[in-house]
Amino acid sequence: MKTRFAPSPTGYIHMGNARTALFNALMGHKRGATFLLRIEDTDTERSDMQYVDALKEDLKWLGLDWQEGPDVEGPNGPYFQSQRGDIYEKYYQQLLDAGLAYPCFCTPTELEVMRKAQAQAGQPPRYDGRCSRLTPEQVAQKKAEGIPYTLRFKVPKGEEVVFMDAIKGRQRFKTDDIGDFIIRKADGAAAFFFSNAIDDALMGVTHVIRGEDHLTNTPRQILLLEALGLPVPEYAHMSMIVGPDGSPLSKRHGSRSIRQLREEGFLPQALTNYMARLGHTYKDADNTLMDLQQLADGFELSQCGTAPARYDENQLRFWQKEAVQALSDEAAAQWLAPFAQDKVPAEKWPAFAALMRDNITLPDEAVAWAERLFEPVPLPQTELSVEVAPGFFEAGAEALAQGADFKQLTEALKATGAKGKQLFQPLRWALTGQLHGPELPVLFELMGREEALRRFRQAAEAAA
Ligand SMILES: Nc1ncnc2c1ncn2[C@@H]1O[C@H](COP(=O)(O)OP(=O)(O)OP(=O)(O)O)[C@@H](O)[C@H]1O
């Protein structure tokens, strides 16, 4: 078994792309199969090496290592389509020789006129095959004149393409609904239908798991592979991931990239756990954080849904919280270091990071806590929901001035008559300016008695 991810390097990958990679990698992991990466960079205008580097980095960050493809190589390279031109030539020639492809000299304007006429007649847009009727002399003449041309595949008439999609079930397409389609563009570059199908066959891909946006391409690709006598893989088309407006995430529309999520501090485990449940459900243990092997073990194409999967930030944050809480002290410190380490005294950093791990979802919260704890911030105007006992803040300041630790501080505060919420809410507010947050004794330790004293004096002044 061999699965693959075949992105076009035309932007940073988003969750729709990354979930495709994940599902293919999970299928690979599950059965000890090969997961292959192929770069579909035939669109020279939109492709950029910068995006190739970025997507490799993003996949590695997610833990989705490929066993065949760029960098690791393998027996079926090159793995960049831009380097496979000679291979494609051989197959164009095979189709031309068999009379299954022909040059098309129609200009974009002619094609546009054809489409408009079809639309007016209420017909679906498709190429009417006019260039297939050119005589060899006419073809030679046009070539001699230097008229640019594409190559089109001659779609057989009156047939049906039937295949079993592993997610969507049996699919049938009438060939009469498919016009002869372009396999080589006028600039000589391979068209998607062609290079994508040929490469899957030549690279030994057995399972093509991809987004539903490719479903209608599949009958074309099956026709091509059959015409060339190449093996046809199994297909599985996943429902699309849509954004809040209901339209599919896409690079073209600037959907939030994996890179952006990483920069915001999302963890790879959060993303993989969330994505594995986007349009796919686990039979058991649906809400436990799993590593990639566990995600793979329970993964079944038959558990993929057919309705569009809506991207839900709250769900992603749920998995982020799970992933954060599962971090070791060391991993938590590493995770937060680029965001908050410079705001925390060095000797307090490990304790601070561990405390944050148990209390936050994203690093920007740690930044806020670091500022609250280690910078002499003024007390924010927060409405306390309890009445403060007379002399409360003064008593705290007094105790701290005499060297009280946290326990002694609370004893001194209790002596003013405050207890329960009436004790802890103003105490928390005096120390942090907040009504909620991490455990107070730990915050007190981190901040130190000197700073706590300063804050109690500040609170006493504010309350006066
Ligand atoms: N919103 C989406 N939901 C699910 N899968 C998607 C989505 N967008 C793309 N994919 C899948 O990601 C894989 C790689 O696609 P591709 O590199 O063409 O990305 P793209 O985002 O569709 O790019 P573009 O915006 O250029 O069309 C394909 O299998 C495609 O079906």
The ligand as an SDF file (V2000), in Angstrom:
LIG
                    3D

 31 33  0  0  0  0  0  0  0  0999 V2000
  -10.9290   23.2800    2.0080 N   0  0  0  0  0  0  0  0  0  0  0  0
  -10.4210   22.0610    1.8090 C   0  0  0  0  0  0  0  0  0  0  0  0
  -10.9270   21.0070    2.4860 N   0  0  0  0  0  0  0  0  0  0  0  0
  -10.4180   19.7680    2.2970 C   0  0  0  0  0  0  0  0  0  0  0  0
   -9.4010   19.4730    1.4760 N   0  0  0  0  0  0  0  0  0  0  0  0
   -8.8520   20.4800    0.7840 C   0  0  0  0  0  0  0  0  0  0  0  0
   -9.3350   21.8200    0.9050 C   0  0  0  0  0  0  0  0  0  0  0  0
   -8.5930   22.6160    0.0850 N   0  0  0  0  0  0  0  0  0  0  0  0
   -7.6910   21.8080   -0.5200 C   0  0  0  0  0  0  0  0  0  0  0  0
   -7.8360   20.5380   -0.1190 N   0  0  0  0  0  0  0  0  0  0  0  0
   -7.0530   19.3680   -0.5350 C   0  0  0  0  0  0  0  0  0  0  0  0
   -5.6720   19.6210   -0.3220 O   0  0  0  0  0  0  0  0  0  0  0  0
   -4.8930   18.9030   -1.2730 C   0  0  0  0  0  0  0  0  0  0  0  0
   -3.8440   19.7980   -1.8910 C   0  0  0  0  0  0  0  0  0  0  0  0
   -4.4950   20.7920   -2.6720 O   0  0  0  0  0  0  0  0  0  0  0  0
   -3.8700   22.0650   -3.3200 P   0  0  0  0  0  0  0  0  0  0  0  0
   -2.4120   22.1080   -3.0770 O   0  0  0  0  0  0  0  0  0  0  0  0
   -4.3770   22.1840   -4.6990 O   0  0  0  0  0  0  0  0  0  0  0  0
   -4.4820   23.2070   -2.3750 O   0  0  0  0  0  0  0  0  0  0  0  0
   -5.6390   24.3260   -2.4840 P   0  0  0  0  0  0  0  0  0  0  0  0
   -5.7640   24.9510   -1.1330 O   0  0  0  0  0  0  0  0  0  0  0  0
   -6.8540   23.6880   -3.0840 O   0  0  0  0  0  0  0  0  0  0  0  0
   -4.9850   25.3650   -3.4190 O   0  0  0  0  0  0  0  0  0  0  0  0
   -5.6320   26.5000   -4.3030 P   0  0  0  0  0  0  0  0  0  0  0  0
   -6.1690   27.5420   -3.3820 O   0  0  0  0  0  0  0  0  0  0  0  0
   -4.4370   26.9170   -5.0610 O   0  0  0  0  0  0  0  0  0  0  0  0
   -6.6930   25.8280   -5.1180 O   0  0  0  0  0  0  0  0  0  0  0  0
   -5.8980   18.3110   -2.2520 C   0  0  0  0  0  0  0  0  0  0  0  0
   -6.1200   16.9430   -1.9360 O   0  0  0  0  0  0  0  0  0  0  0  0
   -7.1670   19.1050   -2.0190 C   0  0  0  0  0  0  0  0  0  0  0  0
   -8.3210   18.3460   -2.2960 O   0  0  0  0  0  0  0  0  0  0  0  0
  1  2  1  0
  2  3  1  0
  2  7  2  0
  3  4  2  0
  4  5  1  0
  5  6  2  0
  6  7  1  0
  6 10  1  0
  7  8  1  0
  8  9  2  0
  9 10  1  0
 10 11  1  0
 11 12  1  0
 11 30  1  0
 12 13  1  0
 13 14  1  0
 13 28  1  0
 14 15  1  0
 15 16  1  0
 16 17  2  0
 16 18  1  0
 16 19  1  0
 19 20  1  0
 20 21  2  0
 20 22  1  0
 20 23  1  0
 23 24  1  0
 24 25  2  0
 24 26  1  0
 24 27  1  0
 28 29  1  0
 28 30  1  0
 30 31  1  0
M  END
$$$$
